[in-house]
């Protein structure tokens, strides 16, 4: 099991959460399913959940930084920047 820290920037707010998962793909799905951001509609959440299932839209690993990924989500009038860090479990 691995721990992933999700840092989302949305409409001037920073939202941080952590999930334990077998891999990044499963961690990302947990994050999306539990997404609860101020001013965030159900349709926006559903769009992000759908995009987590598309391997072409998977977060990219940052160059030169291990265990760190980034992904942006765009749709209509919303923009969400997501950074993910794989962290050690105590």
Beta strands, then each sheet from edge to edge (+ up, - down):
strand 1: 2-10
strand 2: 13-21
strand 3: 60-61
strand 4: 68-75
strand 5: 78-87
sheet 1: 2+ 1- 5+ 4- 3+
end
